[in-house]
Amino acid sequence: MKKRFTEEQIIGFLKQAEAGMAIKELCRRHGFSEASFYLWRSKFGGMDVSDAKRLKALELENGRLKRLLAEAMLENEATKEALRKKW
């Protein structure tokens, strides 16, 4: 899924709002909704770009580990099923 804005851009938008730019004006100028702004603020509020990069890396690692766990559980279940049929 391609996102329109990078984490760095989003954090920049949040910093502009913190600096006093009106949220409606910020949204209009950059072409996103207020709902998106508030969603981003709940996720990235108070972060620096390095924090966002670290968060993204952790989310990717978490996804990888979940896939590995699912594969291991599937393999385990297949092995159990094969052993049940054998006896």
C-alpha positions, 0 to 999 in steps of 0.5 A: 500500500502506497502512502501519500505522505512519509512519516517525516512529512507527517511529523513536519505537519505536526510540528507546524501545527504545534508552532501555531498554524491553524489545523484547517489551514494546514490541512487545506494547504497540504491536501489532507483531511482533519481526520487524517491529522488527528489520526497522525497526531495520536500515532506520531504526536511528540515524536521526532523523525528518528523515533518514527523511523524506529517505530516503522522498523519495529512494526516491520520486525513485528510483522516478520515475527508474526509471519514466522510464528504463523508458519511454525504453528502451521507446520506444527499442526501439519506434523501433528496431523501426520502423526495422528494418521500414521498410528 
